[in-house]
Amino acid sequence: MPTQTFNNLNEEKKTRILGAAAKEFSQRNVEEAYLSNIVNDAKIARGSFYQYFANKEDLYTYVFEKLRAERSEYVQPAFEFYKTEPFMRFFEEFYVLDSEFLLSHPQHIELGKHLYGHAHGVSRRLIQNIQTKYKEMFLIAIAYDKDRGLISEDINTGSLADLCVHLTTDIFIFQCVMDQLSLRNIKEYTKNMLTIIRKGIEPKQGA
């Protein structure tokens, strides 16, 4: 986390440093990123950097968490549906809003691709932290729907939560394999995936 010295900087300088870091980490994973590129783009002395952060990994964690906070704020409207509408309705709103934010912030997608493509060390810890937070949120809502009789008791709560956690990271995979990623494509994908979850794949008896 940043030092008090960094927190005392004016907003323009803090923004410049974080922007330079986000640029570098969106091009290279944390181990391959060059601190020299960051300090040069930020127009600060290398020695000054260590007055602000303990090391490159510390800066990486801070940048990632700042960007995550922006995404979390953007998806807040979806929480109008949390434990008020069926879980899958909430999840659809949450997923589409999250995807919408990422599509309008391509640098975030690039950061995510490097994060998930380099899943060890500090990157692995960040991924585990993200997945734990998502899963805890989903588990609560799924259990709540089970109590209301909206989700069958024979559905494994943890497995459904895990599936939804994995779906939330799919956009980083899409960006790697699709020529054109659009909100329309994501909405269609979401609709199809949630239909499969709701209905299952085995034919109903007597059908």
N, C-alpha and C positions, 0 to 999 in steps of 0.2 A: 504494500500500500504506500501511497506517496507520503513524504515527510511533511512536517508543518511548514518547512521552507517552501515546498511546492505549493501548498495550500495558500500561502501568503502572496504568491505571484498574482499579478493582474490577470484578468480573464483573457486578454488578447494573447499573452505569452503562454498561458496554460493551454489554450485552444491550439496554438501553433505547435506545441510539443505533442499533444495528443493526436493532432492531425498528421504530423510526420510519422508518428508511431503506427497509427492505423494504416497509413499508406505502405509502410515497410512490411507490416505483418499481413497485409492483404496480398503481398507478392511472394512472401517466403514464410515458412513455418518459424516458430520462435527460435529454434536451434540454429537455423540457417540465416536468420535475419542479421543484418549488419547494424550495429549500434552507430557506426560512423555515418551511415545514411540518415539515421534518425536525427542525430545532433546537427548534421550539416543542413538538412531540410528545415529543422526547427531554428537554425541560426543561434545555437548555443554552444558553449565550450564543452568539450567532453568531460572536463572536471566538474562542471556545473551539474551535469546529469546526475552524478553520484550524491549531490546535495538534495536531489529531488526523489530519487528511487534507489533502492539497494542494488538492483541489478536489472538486466534486460527482462528476466522472467517476471519480476515485480511489476514493471511497466506493462508488460503484456497482459497480466491478470487485471490490472487497473483499467486498461483500454477496453478489454473484453467486457468487463462488468459494467462499464459506462455505456457501452453500446447495447448490452442486454437490458439495461434500465430503460433506454429509449424504446426498445421493442416492447417491453412490458407495459409502458405507459400507453403505447399505441393500441394494444389489444384490450385495454380496460373495458371498452364498450361490450365486449363479449361476456363479461362477468355479470351483466344484467340477466343472463340466462343460467348462471351457475347456481344450481340447486333450486332454481325456480322453473326451469324447463327441463325436459329429459336430457340426460348427460350427452347423448349423441348430438342433440341440437346445439348445446353449448360448445361441444368440441368442434363442430363444423364452423361455427362463428369464429371461434378462437383460431382455428387453423387457417381460415381464409384471411382474417385480419393480419395474422402473423406473416403469411405469404405476401400479402399486399404490401406490408411494410418493407419486407426484404426486396421485393421487386423494384421498389422505388429507392432502395439504398444498395446498389450493386456491390459496393465495397464491403458491406456486411456479409454478403454471400461469399465473396472471395475469402474473407477472414474465416468464415465457417468451413469452407472447403479445406483450407489449410489446417484448421483445428481438427476436423474429423479425419483428415488424411494423415495425421501425425499424433495418433492417440497414445502417447506415453509422456511421462514426466508431467510438467505443468499442464500440458494440453489434456492429458488423461484426467487429471484432477478437476479441471474445469468441466469436462464432459460429464464426469460422474456427478458433480454438483448440480449441473443443469438437469440431468436425467432424474436425479433424486427429487428435485423440486417439482418437476412435471409429474412424476409418478405419485408423489404424495397428494398433489392437488387432484389428480384423476381418481385415485383410490377413494378419497372422501366422497366425491360426487357419485362414483359407481356404487359404493356401499349405500349411499343415501337413496339412489334409485332402486336398489334391491329392496330396501325397507319399504318403499312405496309400491312395490310390485311392478316396476317399470322395466326391470331387467330380470331375466330368469335366474332363479337360485342356483341352477346347475352351471352357470357361466363362472369361470374362474376369475375372480376380481383382479388378482395380480396380473394374470396373462392379458386381460383386456387393457389394463392400464399400461402394461409394457408395449402392447401393440400400438396404442395411441402415442406413446413416447417416441417410438420409432418413426411413426408417420410424421411427427413434427420436424424431423431432420431430413425428410426426403427431398426437400427443395434443394439442398446442397448436392444431392446425387443427381437430380434432374438437370441442374446447371451444367454438370459434367457431360451428360449423355444426350441432351436435347439441343437441337439447333436453335429452336426458338421457345423460350419459356414465357408464358403469358398467364395473367390472372384467369383468363377464360379456361385455359388448359388445366390449371390447378383446381379451379372450381369443379370442372367436369371429373377430374381424377378423384377429388374428395367425395363427390356425390357417389361415384361408382364404388369406391372403397367402403364408404359407410353403408351403402346398400348391401354389400356382401356381409359386412359385420352384422347388420340388423337381421338379415334373412338367412344367412348361412349358405352353404353350397349344396347340401344334400337335399334331394327331393323329399317333400313331406309325404308321410304315409297316406296311401289312398289317392295320391295325386295322379 
